[in-house]
């Protein structure tokens, strides 16, 4: 089994002190880069608060072996509530219906927990109506309930939400620590380029460990397709985004992550920086593309816009086609053709 908790020990120490002194805020906001373990830390906190071990053991952290810790680890503790995307919606949102159901459910006292913990992840997926419905509850929840909101970009939350939380900022895991952790979990001393590619995010590292073949395949397909014309790109996108959104969306999100790392490598090449490339194994292919920093910045902005649009748009084909056409024009065509 992979040991998932790594890095940000200072945050765990802080949460432990606050818990032991009874000073935990009733609504915490865990913010920071994608994949650094914010959700895992929320569950760690839920274990800490509800651990059934003797006080002198619990004061050092959750025991991990009592009934409560084991049920939380398995996701089977009825008083630990995780609110994610509404499965009834095509778009990736947390709906007002979910918010109202949650408000009604937490009026009942927890069945077995010392304190019910509600984890909202990702908090920025809350529709405005959902966020507004929860405002009063986040400010004054029942005494038996606390909230942990998880987000990657706190500026995407309503100011009224941010004003009701205590913000805790997570940081990337140092590359050396991540490399040791990956090597330990892979039972090998060679972690390859994963520590560089994952940018201090254990979640990304795990994904790459599990999906390395898909990662390389998508990267190579992208580098190939941006050299093609419109008709080839449209055909490729139609195949890529075939079926329901639930089928193609995870691959599209992975592709966007891959493209972001490629753009970063082209910036490194543009400035002749000594920083290591994420995709050192295909350096010879990357140098054949144009890598003007001004043009690369436009593609970075386009990628982030696609991420935002995916939260509300169903048609990923149009988003991807538009980006590929732009990438073809800015990265591949000779300079005279781009004017």
C-alpha positions as a Python dict, from the first residue, in 0.01 Angstrom:
ca = {
    (1, 'X'): (0, 0, 0),
    (2, 'X'): (130, 347, -90),
    (3, 'X'): (203, 579, 201),
    (4, 'X'): (18, 885, 77),
    (5, 'X'): (91, 1142, 348),
    (6, 'X'): (411, 1326, 269),
    (7, 'X'): (524, 1684, 317),
    (8, 'X'): (359, 1977, 496),
    (9, 'X'): (436, 1828, 837),
    (10, 'X'): (432, 2178, 984),
    (11, 'X'): (63, 2200, 895),
    (12, 'X'): (-13, 1869, 1064),
    (13, 'X'): (180, 1986, 1371),
    (14, 'X'): (-19, 2309, 1375),
    (15, 'X'): (-352, 2130, 1340),
    (16, 'X'): (-248, 1892, 1618),
    (17, 'X'): (-167, 2181, 1853),
    (18, 'X'): (-495, 2354, 1775),
    (19, 'X'): (-691, 2032, 1825),
    (20, 'X'): (-521, 1952, 2156),
    (21, 'X'): (-592, 2302, 2284),
    (22, 'X'): (-952, 2304, 2161),
    (23, 'X'): (-884, 2601, 1931),
    (24, 'X'): (-962, 2451, 1591),
    (25, 'X'): (-1166, 2690, 1378),
    (26, 'X'): (-1508, 2557, 1280),
    (27, 'X'): (-1442, 2622, 909),
    (28, 'X'): (-1099, 2568, 756),
    (29, 'X'): (-989, 2634, 400),
    (30, 'X'): (-710, 2409, 273),
    (31, 'X'): (-565, 2584, -31),
    (32, 'X'): (-262, 2517, -247),
    (33, 'X'): (-136, 2349, -563),
    (34, 'X'): (-322, 2055, -713),
    (35, 'X'): (-207, 1717, -587),
    (36, 'X'): (-13, 1819, -275),
    (37, 'X'): (-238, 1615, -44),
    (38, 'X'): (-500, 1862, 79),
    (39, 'X'): (-781, 1603, 75),
    (40, 'X'): (-567, 1346, 255),
    (41, 'X'): (-486, 1602, 522),
    (42, 'X'): (-858, 1675, 564),
    (43, 'X'): (-919, 1305, 631),
    (44, 'X'): (-616, 1297, 863),
    (45, 'X'): (-775, 1583, 1058),
    (46, 'X'): (-1107, 1397, 1073),
    (47, 'X'): (-922, 1096, 1216),
    (48, 'X'): (-743, 1316, 1468),
    (49, 'X'): (-1063, 1475, 1595),
    (50, 'X'): (-1249, 1145, 1624),
    (51, 'X'): (-971, 902, 1721),
    (52, 'X'): (-1083, 661, 1993),
    (53, 'X'): (-737, 593, 2133),
    (54, 'X'): (-635, 693, 2485),
    (55, 'X'): (-583, 1071, 2528),
    (56, 'X'): (-205, 1041, 2567),
    (57, 'X'): (-189, 855, 2234),
    (58, 'X'): (-437, 1078, 2056),
    (59, 'X'): (-245, 1389, 2165),
    (60, 'X'): (38, 1276, 1935),
    (61, 'X'): (-188, 1225, 1634),
    (62, 'X'): (-453, 978, 1513),
    (63, 'X'): (-369, 620, 1610),
    (64, 'X'): (-478, 481, 1272),
    (65, 'X'): (-594, 152, 1422),
    (66, 'X'): (-911, 227, 1621),
    (67, 'X'): (-1257, 173, 1472),
    (68, 'X'): (-1301, 541, 1387),
    (69, 'X'): (-962, 578, 1215),
    (70, 'X'): (-1014, 259, 1016),
    (71, 'X'): (-1362, 356, 901),
    (72, 'X'): (-1245, 700, 792),
    (73, 'X'): (-953, 542, 604),
    (74, 'X'): (-1197, 310, 423),
    (75, 'X'): (-1444, 592, 355),
    (76, 'X'): (-1714, 413, 555),
    (77, 'X'): (-1760, 648, 852),
    (78, 'X'): (-2113, 785, 831),
    (79, 'X'): (-2030, 1107, 1015),
    (80, 'X'): (-1746, 1208, 783),
    (81, 'X'): (-1920, 1370, 488),
    (82, 'X'): (-1740, 1437, 159),
    (83, 'X'): (-1923, 1666, -83),
    (84, 'X'): (-1792, 1658, -440),
    (85, 'X'): (-1928, 1712, -789),
    (86, 'X'): (-2302, 1653, -825),
    (87, 'X'): (-2336, 1313, -1000),
    (88, 'X'): (-2672, 1424, -1139),
    (89, 'X'): (-2514, 1712, -1333),
    (90, 'X'): (-2325, 1683, -1662),
    (91, 'X'): (-2109, 1983, -1572),
    (92, 'X'): (-1861, 1949, -1286),
    (93, 'X'): (-2034, 2156, -1018),
    (94, 'X'): (-2149, 2137, -659),
    (95, 'X'): (-2516, 2223, -685),
    (96, 'X'): (-2756, 2415, -466),
    (97, 'X'): (-2950, 2091, -421),
    (98, 'X'): (-2642, 1934, -260),
    (99, 'X'): (-2599, 2238, -36),
    (100, 'X'): (-2957, 2228, 86),
    (101, 'X'): (-2944, 1851, 147),
    (102, 'X'): (-2623, 1896, 345),
    (103, 'X'): (-2772, 2174, 559),
    (104, 'X'): (-3069, 1954, 644),
    (105, 'X'): (-2857, 1648, 724),
    (106, 'X'): (-2618, 1819, 965),
    (107, 'X'): (-2903, 1932, 1189),
    (108, 'X'): (-2906, 1575, 1324),
    (109, 'X'): (-2646, 1494, 1589),
    (110, 'X'): (-2360, 1268, 1468),
    (111, 'X'): (-2430, 901, 1522),
    (112, 'X'): (-2086, 797, 1647),
    (113, 'X'): (-1835, 1074, 1582),
    (114, 'X'): (-1709, 1312, 1845),
    (115, 'X'): (-1752, 1579, 1579),
    (116, 'X'): (-1892, 1549, 1229),
    (117, 'X'): (-1645, 1668, 963),
    (118, 'X'): (-1778, 1793, 630),
    (119, 'X'): (-1520, 1806, 349),
    (120, 'X'): (-1617, 2012, 42),
    (121, 'X'): (-1382, 1931, -244),
    (122, 'X'): (-1332, 2116, -473),
    (123, 'X'): (-1487, 2417, -302),
    (124, 'X'): (-1445, 2635, -611),
    (125, 'X'): (-1693, 2405, -790),
    (126, 'X'): (-1976, 2543, -576),
    (127, 'X'): (-2226, 2732, -789),
    (128, 'X'): (-2303, 3081, -663),
    (129, 'X'): (-2643, 2961, -544),
    (130, 'X'): (-2483, 2673, -353),
    (131, 'X'): (-2221, 2897, -195),
    (132, 'X'): (-2481, 3152, -91),
    (133, 'X'): (-2702, 2879, 55),
    (134, 'X'): (-2412, 2765, 275),
    (135, 'X'): (-2298, 3106, 397),
    (136, 'X'): (-2487, 3112, 726),
    (137, 'X'): (-2404, 2746, 799),
    (138, 'X'): (-2032, 2802, 735),
    (139, 'X'): (-2038, 3100, 969),
    (140, 'X'): (-2237, 2929, 1246),
    (141, 'X'): (-2245, 2551, 1197),
    (142, 'X'): (-2401, 2321, 1458),
    (143, 'X'): (-2163, 2272, 1750),
    (144, 'X'): (-2122, 1906, 1652),
    (145, 'X'): (-2002, 1988, 1298),
    (146, 'X'): (-1695, 2146, 1140),
    (147, 'X'): (-1614, 2217, 777),
    (148, 'X'): (-1299, 2174, 569),
    (149, 'X'): (-1313, 2343, 230),
    (150, 'X'): (-1052, 2234, -22),
    (151, 'X'): (-952, 2440, -322),
    (152, 'X'): (-665, 2495, -560),
    (153, 'X'): (-744, 2861, -633),
    (154, 'X'): (-893, 3055, -341),
    (155, 'X'): (-956, 3359, -561),
    (156, 'X'): (-1227, 3157, -737),
    (157, 'X'): (-1430, 3143, -415),
    (158, 'X'): (-1681, 3414, -330),
    (159, 'X'): (-1532, 3682, -102),
    (160, 'X'): (-1814, 3609, 142),
    (161, 'X'): (-1693, 3247, 164),
    (162, 'X'): (-1328, 3347, 210),
    (163, 'X'): (-1426, 3582, 492),
    (164, 'X'): (-1581, 3295, 691),
    (165, 'X'): (-1288, 3054, 687),
    (166, 'X'): (-946, 3016, 839),
    (167, 'X'): (-706, 2972, 548),
    (168, 'X'): (-427, 2715, 560),
    (169, 'X'): (-180, 2720, 271),
    (170, 'X'): (-20, 2396, 152),
    (171, 'X'): (314, 2394, -29),
    (172, 'X'): (476, 2158, -280),
    (173, 'X'): (686, 1875, -138),
    (174, 'X'): (1063, 1928, -183),
    (175, 'X'): (1188, 1735, -484),
    (176, 'X'): (1441, 1531, -285),
    (177, 'X'): (1174, 1416, -37),
    (178, 'X'): (935, 1332, -318),
    (179, 'X'): (1202, 1134, -503),
    (180, 'X'): (1273, 926, -192),
    (181, 'X'): (900, 868, -136),
    (182, 'X'): (844, 761, -496),
    (183, 'X'): (1145, 530, -492),
    (184, 'X'): (1025, 374, -167),
    (185, 'X'): (676, 311, -302),
    (186, 'X'): (808, 181, -634),
    (187, 'X'): (1066, -36, -458),
    (188, 'X'): (1335, 110, -678),
    (189, 'X'): (1616, 361, -641),
    (190, 'X'): (1537, 514, -979),
    (191, 'X'): (1234, 744, -977),
    (192, 'X'): (1310, 878, -1323),
    (193, 'X'): (1167, 1217, -1421),
    (194, 'X'): (857, 1184, -1202),
    (195, 'X'): (985, 1413, -919),
    (196, 'X'): (1049, 1687, -1175),
    (197, 'X'): (727, 1639, -1369),
    (198, 'X'): (505, 1626, -1061),
    (199, 'X'): (636, 1961, -929),
    (200, 'X'): (624, 1862, -564),
    (201, 'X'): (272, 1719, -590),
    (202, 'X'): (248, 1361, -458),
    (203, 'X'): (-96, 1326, -618),
    (204, 'X'): (52, 1393, -961),
    (205, 'X'): (339, 1158, -884),
    (206, 'X'): (97, 878, -797),
    (207, 'X'): (-100, 944, -1114),
    (208, 'X'): (216, 929, -1320),
    (209, 'X'): (328, 610, -1149),
    (210, 'X'): (-4, 452, -1238),
    (211, 'X'): (-60, 612, -1580),
    (212, 'X'): (292, 659, -1713),
    (213, 'X'): (213, 479, -2036),
    (214, 'X'): (-97, 693, -2101),
    (215, 'X'): (101, 1007, -2011),
    (216, 'X'): (371, 932, -2269),
    (217, 'X'): (116, 829, -2531),
    (218, 'X'): (-86, 1151, -2495),
    (219, 'X'): (229, 1363, -2499),
    (220, 'X'): (354, 1201, -2819),
    (221, 'X'): (13, 1230, -2984),
    (222, 'X'): (-4, 1601, -2897),
    (223, 'X'): (343, 1670, -3037),
    (224, 'X'): (238, 1490, -3354),
    (225, 'X'): (-108, 1643, -3400),
    (226, 'X'): (0, 2007, -3362),
    (227, 'X'): (209, 1958, -3674),
    (228, 'X'): (-97, 1856, -3875),
    (229, 'X'): (-357, 2065, -4054),
    (230, 'X'): (-716, 2137, -3958),
    (231, 'X'): (-873, 1825, -4107),
    (232, 'X'): (-633, 1589, -3927),
    (233, 'X'): (-681, 1777, -3601),
    (234, 'X'): (-1060, 1769, -3626),
    (235, 'X'): (-1052, 1396, -3694),
    (236, 'X'): (-821, 1334, -3397),
    (237, 'X'): (-1033, 1547, -3163),
    (238, 'X'): (-1351, 1365, -3272),
    (239, 'X'): (-1190, 1037, -3171),
    (240, 'X'): (-1043, 1180, -2849),
    (241, 'X'): (-1373, 1332, -2730),
    (242, 'X'): (-1602, 1052, -2844),
    (243, 'X'): (-1869, 920, -2608),
    (244, 'X'): (-2003, 1088, -2296),
    (245, 'X'): (-1822, 1365, -2112),
    (246, 'X'): (-1757, 1133, -1819),
    (247, 'X'): (-1555, 912, -2057),
    (248, 'X'): (-1329, 1169, -2223),
    (249, 'X'): (-1301, 1440, -1957),
    (250, 'X'): (-1035, 1267, -1739),
    (251, 'X'): (-813, 1216, -2045),
    (252, 'X'): (-863, 1576, -2154),
    (253, 'X'): (-768, 1705, -1808),
    (254, 'X'): (-457, 1485, -1819),
    (255, 'X'): (-376, 1618, -2166),
    (256, 'X'): (-402, 1977, -2039),
    (257, 'X'): (-160, 1894, -1758),
    (258, 'X'): (82, 1744, -2010),
    (259, 'X'): (57, 2046, -2240),
    (260, 'X'): (127, 2278, -1948),
    (261, 'X'): (450, 2093, -1873),
    (262, 'X'): (550, 2104, -2241),
    (263, 'X'): (489, 2479, -2252),
    (264, 'X'): (705, 2517, -1943),
    (265, 'X'): (984, 2321, -2115),
    (266, 'X'): (964, 2546, -2421),
    (267, 'X'): (1001, 2849, -2191),
    (268, 'X'): (1312, 2689, -2039),
    (269, 'X'): (1451, 2633, -2388),
    (270, 'X'): (1361, 2986, -2498),
    (271, 'X'): (1568, 3138, -2219),
    (272, 'X'): (1843, 2875, -2237),
    (273, 'X'): (1780, 2815, -1867),
    (274, 'X'): (1981, 2560, -1665),
    (275, 'X'): (1657, 2426, -1516),
    (276, 'X'): (1595, 2060, -1596),
    (277, 'X'): (1335, 1980, -1859),
    (278, 'X'): (1024, 1789, -1759),
    (279, 'X'): (1045, 1603, -2089),
    (280, 'X'): (1419, 1557, -2122),
    (281, 'X'): (1364, 1228, -2305),
    (282, 'X'): (1215, 1414, -2604),
    (283, 'X'): (1436, 1723, -2598),
    (284, 'X'): (1540, 1663, -2959),
    (285, 'X'): (1173, 1685, -3063),
    (286, 'X'): (1095, 1991, -2854),
    (287, 'X'): (1375, 2204, -2998),
    (288, 'X'): (1222, 2170, -3346),
    (289, 'X'): (925, 2384, -3241),
    (290, 'X'): (915, 2761, -3206),
    (291, 'X'): (935, 2871, -2845),
    (292, 'X'): (891, 3245, -2837),
    (293, 'X'): (805, 3338, -2473),
    (294, 'X'): (540, 3590, -2578),
    (295, 'X'): (360, 3331, -2790),
    (296, 'X'): (397, 3065, -2519),
    (297, 'X'): (233, 3297, -2268),
    (298, 'X'): (-73, 3316, -2495),
    (299, 'X'): (-98, 2937, -2493),
    (300, 'X'): (-64, 2926, -2113),
    (301, 'X'): (-358, 3169, -2085),
    (302, 'X'): (-558, 2961, -2334),
    (303, 'X'): (-499, 2643, -2131),
    (304, 'X'): (-625, 2807, -1812),
    (305, 'X'): (-932, 2935, -1994),
    (306, 'X'): (-1009, 2583, -2114),
    (307, 'X'): (-989, 2456, -1755),
    (308, 'X'): (-1243, 2718, -1648),
    (309, 'X'): (-1468, 2656, -1950),
    (310, 'X'): (-1476, 2283, -1882),
    (311, 'X'): (-1662, 2354, -1560),
    (312, 'X'): (-1956, 2492, -1756),
    (313, 'X'): (-1921, 2373, -2117),
    (314, 'X'): (-2010, 2022, -2226),
    (315, 'X'): (-1851, 2044, -2572),
    (316, 'X'): (-1484, 1971, -2511),
    (317, 'X'): (-1431, 1909, -2883),
    (318, 'X'): (-1462, 2276, -2972),
    (319, 'X'): (-1232, 2380, -2688),
    (320, 'X'): (-965, 2131, -2792),
    (321, 'X'): (-995, 2205, -3164),
    (322, 'X'): (-951, 2576, -3098),
    (323, 'X'): (-642, 2519, -2888),
    (324, 'X'): (-478, 2279, -3135),
    (325, 'X'): (-530, 2523, -3421),
    (326, 'X'): (-369, 2798, -3215),
    (327, 'X'): (-81, 2574, -3102),
    (328, 'X'): (-22, 2469, -3465),
    (329, 'X'): (-6, 2832, -3572),
    (330, 'X'): (216, 2956, -3287),
    (331, 'X'): (447, 2660, -3233),
    (332, 'X'): (486, 2491, -3567),
    (333, 'X'): (425, 2714, -3869),
    (334, 'X'): (724, 2912, -3999),
    (335, 'X'): (739, 3269, -3872),
    (336, 'X'): (638, 3421, -4206),
    (337, 'X'): (316, 3219, -4206),
    (338, 'X'): (223, 3334, -3855),
    (339, 'X'): (221, 3703, -3940),
}
